[in-house]
Amino acid sequence: MKVIDIMHKNVDYVAPKTPLKKVAKIIFGHKHTGLPVVDPKTKKLVGFLTDQNILAGCFPSVKEYMEDVVHARDFSAMEKKLKEILDLKVENVMSYKPISIHEGEYVLRAISLMKVKDIARLPVVDDKNRLVGIVTKREIFRALVGKYL
C-alpha cells in the first residue's frame, strides 16, 4: 500500500511570513498540532511548525539561563513572553529541515520513519517537493489493520 492511497489531500498549511497568532488560531480551530510551511509561489515544502515550536520560545536559551539563573526560572515571566512570541512570523520559529515522505513510498516506510524520528505525521510531497498531502499514524493504523477486521 502506498502513501498516496491513504494520505489526506486537503491539507492546511502556512507560509513563512504568516503571523504566529494566525497560525495559533488555525491550530486551535482545526485541532492540529502542527502545520507544513510552504513557499506560496512554488508550493514547495520549506519547513514545519508545531505547537511545541511556539511554546519553546517561552523558555530561556542556555545562554540566558547561564547569565541569569534566578530570572530564567521565573515561570510567570515565561508565560508572559508568549504574547511577544505570537507577534513573530512562522519563519522565526519553524523547523527548517522538515521530514517528509514522497507520495509513492510504501505506508510501512512512512510509519517506520515516524517511529525513528518520533513524530506523528508526515507531509507528503511529489517529485518537485511540492506539498500534496499529509499522512498520520492514525491513517496508517486504520489502513493497515482495518483491512483485516
C-alpha positions, -999 to 999 in steps of 0.1 A, spaced: 0 0 0 13 34 -10 12 67 9 -8 83 -19 -36 58 -13 -43 69 23 -30 105 27 -52 135 34 -51 156 2 -68 186 17 -40 200 39 -39 232 59 -5 249 55 10 282 62 36 305 46 69 315 63 56 351 66 24 341 83 20 357 118 21 331 146 -11 345 161 -29 335 129 -13 301 129 -24 296 166 -60 302 155 -57 276 128 -41 251 152 -69 257 177 -97 258 152 -88 226 133 -73 207 163 -39 204 146 -6 200 165 15 212 136 13 226 100 35 223 70 52 255 59 50 261 21 66 287 -2 35 305 -15 49 309 -50 63 274 -56 41 254 -33 73 236 -21 76 224 14 101 246 32 95 238 69 72 225 95 57 244 125 44 226 156 27 238 188 59 229 205 80 252 183 58 280 195 59 270 232 97 265 231 101 303 227 88 308 263 119 291 278 152 308 282 181 298 260 212 282 276 230 315 274 201 334 291 200 307 318 237 309 324 237 347 326 207 350 350 197 317 367 173 334 391 152 352 364 155 323 340 134 302 364 106 328 365 77 308 350 53 337 353 76 358 331 80 329 307 42 327 303 40 365 296 67 361 269 42 340 249 24 373 239 56 385 223 62 352 206 27 353 190 37 386 173 65 368 154 63 352 120 64 315 112 99 317 98 112 328 132 103 295 150 96 268 123 118 238 118 137 244 86 145 208 77 111 192 76 109 154 75 86 144 46 78 114 25 72 110 -12 37 102 -23 49 70 -40 65 55 -9 51 25 10 30 31 40 52 9 62 82 31 52 62 62 64 54 46 98 90 34 101 102 70 96 77 83 121 88 58 147 125 66 142 120 103 142 94 102 170 68 122 150 31 115 145 26 130 110 45 135 77 40 160 50 37 142 16 55 156 -14 56 150 -51 87 147 -73 92 185 -72 90 186 -34 56 203 -36 32 196 -7 4 172 -19 -9 158 13 -2 147 49 -3 113 65 -6 104 102 -1 74 123 -38 71 127 -44 68 89 -17 42 86 -31 22 115 -66 22 101 -54 14 66 -31 -15 76 -51 -30 104 -86 -21 92 -84 -44 62 -81 -74 85 -111 -66 107 
